[in-house]
Amino acid sequence: MDLVEKTIDFPAKYRAIPIKSALSLLHEQKSMQIHELEALTTQVLLNYDQNKKNNKVEEQPNFILVPRKNQLITRVKTAISKSKKIIRIITSWKRHLEAVITYENVINQAFSRDVKIKVLITESPKEKKIPKTARRFNNHSNTSIKFTDSPAQIIEIIIDNKEALLMTAPKANLADSPALWSNNPSLILALTTCFDTTWKEA
């Protein structure tokens, strides 16, 4: 790093260069490294953008089993946060009350984007007292709620007709059931048709 000088003697002697010169040299070398790294970063990003434009790959339909607990909650939050038009939900009353509290922030953000939420609840409400969060959600102008006594055991969330989450254990609590996530058009069409049919009959 050129921080040491060699004297013309025999035997040769070595000594550190003056501190000001050393600091100036170190600063210059570090500046050159940063400049080279910035240039490399810029080039890599340009290459990435170019390759992305030249190699557009359509997202393939997928099926993913999402584990329960935190991963499931995060997946649902992500789906709601990406919503643009409409969210359809079939759920139980108990899970509905849990959900509006758990996902309150992303739901409010969705409302601010004018996303409509239709909720089909598979049983009549049992509690007379409804939490404030649930009341605010239920009374929001973008919310539509219907109740049905259909014996069908299904818990589903459909986002913009593009992705869906189907809970594998409908009777479990909100985060206690794994879920099948999919962007498969055939499955989403089937789930949407099921929702719309039950919605009309509710």
N, C-alpha and C positions, 0 to 999 in steps of 0.2 A: 504494500500500500504506500510505499515510498515515504514512510515516516521515520526512517533511519538513514543516517549519512555514514559513508565509509571514508575514513581518512587514508591518504596516500602515505602509508608508513609500513614499516616491516618490524614486527608483524602488524597487520591491518587492525585499525581500531574502529569501533562503531559507536555512534552517539545519536540520540534522538534529535530530530529537527526542532526548531523553536516552536513553542506551543501555539502561537498565532498562525504560523505557517501550517502546522498540523491540522488545526481546526478548519482553516480555509480549504485545505486539500480534502479533508473529509466531507465538508459541505459540498464542494464541487463534485466529488465522486457520487455522493448520495443524490444530488440534483440530477446528474446524468442517468443514474439508475431509475429514478422516478420518471424522468422524461421518456426513457426507453420503455418502461412498463406502461405508461399512458399510451404511447404509440402502438404497442403490442395489443393492448386492450381494445383500442379503437379499431384496429385491423380485424381482430377476432370477432367483434360485434358486427362489423360490416360484412364479413364472410358469413356469419350466422344468418343475418337478415337476408342476404342474397340467396343462400341455400334454402332458406325457409320459403322464399318467393318461388324459387325454381322447383321445389319439391313439396308441393302442397299435398298433404296426406289427409284424406277424409277420415274423421274419427270413426273407428269401427265399433259396432254394437258390442257391448260388454255386459257381463253378469258378474257382480262382485258380492261376496258374502261379507257384510260388515259386522264385525264383532259387537257385542253389547257394550254398555257403559260409555266411557269417554269417546271411543272411536265412533260409535253410533251418533251420539249427541253432536260431535264435530261435523260428521257427514251431513246431518240434517241442517245444521246451522249454515254450512257451506251452500247447500242446495237452496235454502230460503234466500240467502244473501245474493245468489245469482239470478233469482227470479225477476222476470220483467213484466209479465202480464197476469197470469192466474195460477193459483195454487189450489188443488183439490185435495181434500183430506177426508178419509173415513177413519173414525176412531171411536173409542168408548168415552163415556162422560168423564170417568176418572182420569184417563190419559189426556183428555182434552184440557182439564184443569191443570194438570202437571205441565203440559206442553206450553200453554200460554205464559206460564211463569218462566220456564226454562229457556224459551226462545223469545222472550219479550223484546229484547233489543233488536234482533234481526227482523222480527215481525214488524216492529215500528219503522225500521228502515225500509222494509218492503212497502209499507203503507205510504211512506214518503215518496216512493217511486210510482205510486198509484197502482200497485199490484192488488188484484182482487183475490180474496180467500174465501173459498166455499168449503164449509165443514159439514159433513154428514155424520151425526152422532147415532150410534147403533143402539141407544137405549134412552129412555126418558130420564131426565135429571132426578137424582134421589135427594140431593141436598137442597134445602130452601135458601140457605145462605151461600152466596157466590162470592168468591174473593174479588177484591177491587180490580186486580189485573184482568181477571176473566170477564168482569162486567165491561171494562173499557174495551176489551177485544170484541166481545159479543155485540156491543152497541156501536162499533165503528162503522162508518158508512161504506167501507170497502169489505165488510164481513157479511157473509150470508150463511145462516145456520139452519139446518133442518134436522128433525129427529125421526128415526125409523125403528120399528120393532122387528126388523128383518132378522131372522135367525142366523144369517150369514156371519161367520166369524172372520172378519178381515180388517186389517189395519193397513192403510196405504196412504202415501203422499205422492202426488203427481205434480211436477213442476213444469209449467209452460208446455205440456205435452211433449217434453224432450227427455225427461228423466223421471224415474220413479223409485220409491222405496217401499218394499212390501215386507212387513214384519212377519217373522216366522213363528212367533208365539203371541198371538193376539191378546191372550188373557194376561200376559205379563205386564208389569209396570213399565213406565215410559222407556227406561234405559235398560231393562232387564231381558230384552229379547234381541237376538241378532236380526239383521234385516238383509234382504236381497235388494241390492241396488242395480239398476239397469237403465241403459239408454236404448235398449232394443225396441225398434218401432212397433213390432208385432205385440210384444208384451204391453207396451204403453197404450196401444190402441185397445187391447182387451180390458185393461184396468180402467181406462177412461170410459169405455162403453158401459162397463159394470157400474161405475160411479154415476154416469148420466142417467142410466135406467133406474137405479135405486133412488136417485135424487128426484126424478119425476114422480115416482110412486110414494115418496115420503110425505 
